[in-house]
Amino acid sequence: MNHRDDAAALDRDDPLASLRDQFALGRDTIYLDGNSLGVPPKAAASRAAAVIAEEWGDGLIRSWNTAGWFALPKRLGNKLAPLIGAAEDEVVVTDTISSNLFKILSAALRVANERDPKRRVIVSERSNFPTDLYIAQGLIEQLDRGYELRLVDHASELASAIDENTAVAMITHVNYRTGAMHDMAALTRIIHQAGALAVWDLAHSAGAVPVDLNSAGADYAVGCTYKYLNGGPGSPAFIWVPKRLQNVFSQPLSGWWGHKKPFEMSPEYQPDDGIGRFLCGTQSIVSMSLVECGLDVFGQTDMATLRRKSLALSDLFIELVETRCSEFPLQLVTPRAHAERGSQASFEHPHGYEVTQALIARNVIGDYREPRILRFGFTPLYTRYVDVWDAVETLRDVLATEAWRAPEFAERGAVT
Ligand SMILES: *Cc1c(COP(=O)(O)O)cnc(C)c1O
């Protein structure tokens, strides 16, 4: 593509173009970081006001019943289910990915141990998001039963690392740094052939790429609602457990919300039947309520349509960076093959941090991940083809003028 007009023409033909109006995105902002924190749906502000003034203010304690607060984790779980190939009553929205991983890894290890007590290995990738690895390490220490975390350096080594000693393979579907995507069905088959259980992290998949957990035969999954699902900062995560595994074991954080009859106030824990047993304690209702506003936008389209535009956006971005910024040391680290790519494009640059800051100063918001990686997420609900064009032109200018060398762009905040 050689002209901005060509990008504008793609926007005119875009079947998703009208959905952008449903997001509160500043006119001058090019936002390529919806993979880290989604943009607020316009409906979120009025929903938050209604939850506070009407449900909390007028309804007070009655709202646990009358406003459906108590049922929210399951109701929203059912609303999210179609996006990830889950059936009714297999998903709850609750807690964080970190705490949910602790729950399902514990449940998975107990199932694996019941089947074959010799298996003492959890397999994952060294490049996995750190919290996933930390949680596995913490659980192994807590259990103190000789479990081991085996990490591979390349995805291609997974198949040989998963063997007769493997209890669980804990795999993040789309890598947060490179955007590389696993073939969920194929890898789950390999994991099952080795006799192990497959735990999937969908942080960069839910709402980003089509996912079909049940047809892949996956065993457990967690994911996040504040990234592509636009639930808001720190909005609760989700857990998926298929029906066949829900009642096999209960999770270790046996709080009262996972109890079969929480309001009998029994001194004995008795887990709920079904997915409810993966809850723990009282939920943050205001934040959770806003998750629905993001899901309602997804209800107006489907993942196949979103995926087509997502790939078109990332293809265009890669093409433009490689043609219009070719004299600069930018190296694509995201796979080119569509089947191996999530909804982002990442480039390595020797001064990736400074370049990212210089872009942000010009309202082109991507982010930076160690080491040296500029990361750009593509969110077809609200990103236009002209945004891609303009973002690359800004990148070209920042590199050509060396604007990124200004000393303020080398200063690091607590969050990068
Ligand atoms: C974003 C992300 C998380 C975040 O975990 P929280 O506990 O919700 O903060 C975890 N895992 C992966 C792979 C992620 O991308």
Ligand as a Chemical Component Dictionary entry (heavy atoms), coordinates in Angstrom:
data_LIG
# 
_chem_comp.id                   LIG 
_chem_comp.type                 NON-POLYMER 
_chem_comp.pdbx_formal_charge   0 
_chem_comp.three_letter_code    LIG 
# 
loop_
_chem_comp_atom.comp_id 
_chem_comp_atom.atom_id 
_chem_comp_atom.alt_atom_id 
_chem_comp_atom.type_symbol 
_chem_comp_atom.charge 
_chem_comp_atom.model_Cartn_x 
_chem_comp_atom.model_Cartn_y 
_chem_comp_atom.model_Cartn_z 
_chem_comp_atom.pdbx_ordinal 
LIG C1 C1 C 0 -2.100 -10.513 31.272 1  
LIG C2 C2 C 0 -1.694 -11.884 31.622 2  
LIG C3 C3 C 0 -1.846 -12.366 32.934 3  
LIG C4 C4 C 0 -2.329 -11.440 34.023 4  
LIG O1 O1 O 0 -2.613 -12.094 35.210 5  
LIG P1 P1 P 0 -3.423 -11.350 36.359 6  
LIG O2 O2 O 0 -3.325 -12.242 37.505 7  
LIG O3 O3 O 0 -4.835 -11.165 35.888 8  
LIG O4 O4 O 0 -2.750 -10.032 36.614 9  
LIG C5 C5 C 0 -1.531 -13.687 33.181 10 
LIG N1 N1 N 0 -1.082 -14.514 32.198 11 
LIG C6 C6 C 0 -0.900 -14.069 30.932 12 
LIG C7 C7 C 0 -0.415 -15.011 29.873 13 
LIG C8 C8 C 0 -1.196 -12.751 30.611 14 
LIG O5 O5 O 0 -1.005 -12.294 29.376 15 
# 
loop_
_chem_comp_bond.comp_id 
_chem_comp_bond.atom_id_1 
_chem_comp_bond.atom_id_2 
_chem_comp_bond.value_order 
_chem_comp_bond.pdbx_ordinal 
LIG C1 C2 SING 1  
LIG C2 C3 SING 2  
LIG C2 C8 DOUB 3  
LIG C3 C4 SING 4  
LIG C3 C5 DOUB 5  
LIG C4 O1 SING 6  
LIG O1 P1 SING 7  
LIG P1 O2 DOUB 8  
LIG P1 O3 SING 9  
LIG P1 O4 SING 10 
LIG C5 N1 SING 11 
LIG N1 C6 DOUB 12 
LIG C6 C7 SING 13 
LIG C6 C8 SING 14 
LIG C8 O5 SING 15 
# 
